[in-house]
Amino acid sequence: MKEIRRYYLITAEPKDIYNALTNKNMLEIWTGEDAEMEPVPGTEFSLWGGSITGVNMSFEEDRKLVQQWFFGEQEEPSVVTIVLHPDKKGTSVELRHTNIPDDAFDNISEGWDEDYFGALKELFI
């Protein structure tokens, strides 16, 4: 199992990024795919037409979200934590993704940079 810890700078306010990460309609706009999302702990979510699925664990409005991502049968849950830090240029986004299966690591790592945060950055250009 592997872990990712990264920071991304996005030129938008934390409240706008939080909305883009937790609002179903906004998710569908910047991903270009169907999404299921309700910012309520214990609800299931689906992104990119079901390519990413899991359970929402906790939310702190305009500041933080924690999700468990599903990778089939694994003993330790894969947990994604996204923390939004105000920055003079917008928002510093802190990503921590734990317990990534070794065989999925390269794809997940590239996906965070290009598909997830790359697309999110473009939304706020």
Sequence and secondary structure as in RCSB ss.txt:
>XXXX:A:sequence
MKEIRRYYLITAEPKDIYNALTNKNMLEIWTGEDAEMEPVPGTEFSLWGGSITGVNMSFEEDRKLVQQWFFGEQE
EPSVVTIVLHPDKKGTSVELRHTNIPDDAFDNISEGWDEDYFGALKELFI
>XXXX:A:secstr
 EEEEEEEEESS HHHHHHHHH HHHHHHHH S  B  SSTT EEEEGGGTEEEEEEEEETTTEEEEEE  SS S
S EEEEEEEEEETTEEEEEEEEEEE GGGHHHHHHHIIIIIHHHHHHHT 
